[in-house]
């Protein structure tokens, strides 16, 4: 359920400039401004559900969103999204059901673009169409990589890598150590594909090794090099 519709000027929107819609022509931006609507979503609200048919495209103007799939009764985070990211495009382009559920991780400002206008844009603007093709290819590669890691990597390595993914996705606070997202132990477990109890135990072990530390629902990376070693990530 949407909360508090707000005005957002596409012409002067920094988020749009840093998104795929930066490729729009001036007249297309003007039309986008008319067609889209933006709303404030509270933390924990659902943007769309796995198994539902899409009717619009979602652009994150501000905030953080997780995409979850249900695997044998357990929720698995398959993607993290933030300012400027587009979500729901794969189902829209394939005219298929959503393969994941999108849930806000904090209060978010979300811009919704009607499906008809989205298809009009990609039919008329080859640069935008190619950008979405690239996004689909990137998403497929990431999904294949994650499946392989879940099948082959030990849980400890997956937990460590999940922290690196969080750092790469959301960045660090001004202290240069704290990952810029409030996240629960359960969400880290969902990202790593393990049980919450296992996540808690392994995070505690990483803390005892002085690789990470906790600040309520935020995590500090004290030793990035050791964390990379724990994740078994090598170029």
C-alpha positions as a printed Julia matrix, in Angstrom:
235×3 Matrix{Float64}:
  0.0     0.0     0.0
  1.43    3.38   -1.01
  1.86    6.16    1.52
  1.9     9.93    0.97
  2.23   10.71   -2.72
  4.85   13.43   -3.27
  5.97   15.66   -6.12
  9.33   15.03   -7.76
 10.55   17.11  -10.71
 12.18   14.77  -13.26
 13.98   17.66  -14.98
 16.03   18.46  -11.88
 16.13   15.0   -10.32
 19.69   13.9    -9.49
 18.51   10.32   -9.11
 17.19   10.26  -12.7
 20.47   11.69  -13.98
 22.3     8.81  -12.3
 19.89    6.18  -13.6
 19.12    4.58  -16.94
 16.68    7.4   -17.65
 19.59    9.8   -18.01
 19.43    8.79  -21.7
 16.0    10.36  -22.18
 15.56   13.27  -24.56
 14.23   16.55  -23.18
 10.7    16.01  -24.49
 10.72   12.47  -23.08
 11.69   13.79  -19.66
  8.79   16.24  -19.8
  6.41   13.39  -20.61
  7.94   11.22  -17.88
  7.23   14.03  -15.44
  3.55   13.86  -16.38
  3.23   10.06  -16.41
  5.08    9.01  -13.26
  4.01    9.4    -9.65
  6.18    9.23   -6.55
  5.21    7.98   -3.11
  6.74    7.51    0.31
  6.82    3.89    1.52
  7.48    3.01    5.14
 10.07    0.45    6.19
  8.89   -3.11    5.59
  6.27   -2.27    2.97
  5.9    -4.44   -0.11
  6.22   -2.84   -3.56
  5.19   -5.99   -5.41
  4.77   -9.68   -4.61
  6.37  -12.77   -6.14
  3.84  -14.39   -8.47
  1.89  -11.21   -9.24
  1.68   -9.74  -12.74
  3.44   -6.4   -13.28
  1.64   -3.22  -14.2
  4.4    -0.66  -13.72
  8.12   -0.01  -13.42
  9.66    1.12  -10.12
 12.57    3.56   -9.74
 14.1     4.08   -6.29
 14.4     7.84   -5.85
 15.75    7.43   -2.34
 16.1     4.45   -0.02
 17.01    0.78    0.04
 14.99   -2.22   -1.15
 15.56   -5.99   -0.93
 14.2    -8.53   -3.39
 13.25  -11.88   -1.87
 12.34  -15.27   -3.3
 10.68  -18.1    -1.41
 12.75  -21.28   -1.55
 11.23  -24.29    0.19
  9.49  -22.04    2.7
 12.59  -19.92    3.39
 13.18  -16.39    2.14
 16.35  -15.72    0.16
 17.57  -12.22   -0.75
 18.51  -12.28   -4.42
 19.14   -8.58   -4.95
 19.71   -5.35   -3.08
 18.72   -2.03   -4.65
 19.17    1.63   -3.77
 18.97    5.21   -5.11
 18.65    5.26   -8.9
 18.08    1.52   -9.29
 15.24    0.13  -11.4
 13.25   -2.83  -10.13
 10.5    -4.93  -11.66
 11.75   -4.48  -15.23
 12.46   -8.14  -16.01
  8.88   -9.26  -15.43
  7.57   -6.23  -17.28
  9.76   -6.84  -20.34
  9.0   -10.57  -20.44
  5.31  -10.01  -19.62
  5.7   -12.64  -16.94
  4.94  -12.81  -13.22
  7.32  -11.27  -10.71
  9.96  -13.81   -9.71
 10.65  -12.02   -6.4
  8.99   -9.88   -3.75
 10.3    -6.31   -3.27
 10.34   -5.0     0.31
 11.62   -1.66    1.61
 14.52   -1.85    4.09
 13.93    1.71    5.3
 11.6     4.59    4.48
 11.81    5.01    0.71
 10.7     7.43   -1.97
  9.65    5.33   -4.97
  8.72    6.59   -8.44
  6.25    4.43  -10.36
  6.12    4.49  -14.16
  3.06    3.0   -15.93
  3.82   -0.01  -18.13
  2.39    1.56  -21.3
  4.66    4.59  -21.01
  7.68    2.4   -20.23
  7.15    0.38  -23.43
  6.68    3.6   -25.38
 10.06    4.85  -24.14
 12.02    1.7   -25.01
 10.39    1.56  -28.44
 11.36    5.14  -29.21
 14.74    5.45  -27.48
 17.32    2.87  -28.54
 19.8     3.96  -25.83
 17.3     3.24  -23.06
 16.38   -0.09  -24.67
 20.05   -1.12  -24.88
 20.59   -0.1   -21.26
 17.79   -2.42  -20.15
 19.25   -5.22  -22.26
 22.55   -4.73  -20.43
 20.75   -4.78  -17.1
 19.06   -8.07  -17.94
 22.39   -9.63  -18.95
 24.05   -8.4   -15.74
 21.17   -9.72  -13.61
 21.38  -13.15  -15.27
 25.15  -13.33  -14.69
 24.75  -12.35  -11.03
 21.99  -14.93  -10.53
 24.13  -17.69  -12.04
 27.1   -16.7    -9.88
 24.98  -16.67   -6.72
 23.54  -20.11   -7.49
 27.03  -21.53   -7.96
 28.27  -19.97   -4.72
 25.31  -21.27   -2.71
 26.0   -24.75   -4.03
 29.77  -24.77   -3.56
 30.9   -22.24   -0.95
 30.98  -23.0     2.78
 28.57  -20.92    4.87
 31.35  -18.93    6.59
 32.63  -17.77    3.21
 29.11  -16.83    2.1
 28.57  -14.75    5.26
 31.85  -12.89    4.71
 31.05  -12.33    1.05
 27.57  -11.05    1.95
 29.19   -8.32    4.07
 31.38   -7.38    1.13
 28.31   -7.24   -1.13
 26.59   -4.94    1.38
 29.65   -2.68    1.42
 29.87   -2.58   -2.37
 26.13   -1.91   -2.74
 25.52    0.68   -0.04
 28.99    2.05    0.66
 30.42    3.14    4.0
 29.58    5.92    6.44
 31.93    8.86    6.96
 34.02    6.82    9.4
 35.16    4.64    6.48
 34.23    1.44    8.34
 30.48    1.25    8.98
 28.34   -0.22    6.19
 25.67    2.34    5.28
 22.6     0.21    5.94
 20.61   -0.97    8.94
 20.4    -4.73    8.55
 19.3    -7.58   10.78
 21.07  -10.89   11.35
 18.08  -12.54    9.66
 18.58  -10.43    6.51
 22.27  -11.33    6.4
 21.24  -14.99    6.68
 18.77  -14.48    3.81
 21.51  -12.91    1.71
 23.94  -15.75    2.44
 21.37  -18.52    2.09
 21.62  -19.91    5.61
 19.73  -20.07    8.92
 19.54  -17.02   11.19
 21.16  -18.96   14.04
 24.12  -19.81   11.82
 24.41  -16.2    10.71
 24.5   -15.0    14.33
 27.18  -17.53   15.27
 29.45  -16.81   12.3
 29.11  -13.04   12.65
 30.1   -13.41   16.31
 33.17  -15.41   15.25
 34.16  -12.68   12.78
 33.8   -10.15   15.61
 35.97  -12.21   17.95
 38.61  -12.3    15.21
 38.46   -8.44   15.11
 37.43   -8.5    11.46
 34.07   -6.82   12.08
 32.22   -5.1    14.9
 28.58   -4.22   15.58
 26.9    -0.88   16.13
 23.28   -1.86   16.79
 21.9    -2.83   13.33
 25.0    -1.6    11.52
 28.22   -3.5    10.91
 31.73   -2.1    10.94
 34.41   -3.69    8.78
 37.55   -3.39   10.89
 39.87   -5.42    8.65
 38.76   -5.41    4.96
 41.71   -7.53    3.82
 40.97  -10.32    6.29
 37.29  -10.2     5.33
 38.26  -10.78    1.68
 40.35  -13.75    2.8
 37.42  -15.12    4.83
 35.18  -14.78    1.76
 37.81  -16.6    -0.34
 37.64  -13.9    -3.0
 40.7   -13.58   -5.18
 41.28  -11.84   -8.5
